[in-house]
């Protein structure tokens, strides 16, 4: 299959994709858990946990490059309803301030659609 930005391309800019290679850009596993707990009749607290497994860069259909690492994100939220028709809420996203990649692609660093330059020696 054509993959001109893949470092494992052959002389024609192609890579060999085998049966069983995983689709790039799509994690094999994803788990989302959430729970809320009512502390008082008007006060609720909760948390969500999102776990994503590693995945291959888009453009690496042959699964030859190292994968983008998986990650886990924890979020907290709370709400308080002191009177009917009025609610106050707060949330903390990415509680542990983790940095992670959610996407990766192989591309030509010289510009989109720009032809690759080749040198030809005359002799």
Secondary structure, DSSP 8 states (H G I E B T S, - for coil): -B-TT-TT--TTSB----TT---TTS-S-EEEEEEEEEEETTEEEEEEEEEE--B--BT-TT--S--B--EEEEEEEEEEEEETTEEEEEEESSTT-----S--B---TT-TT----------
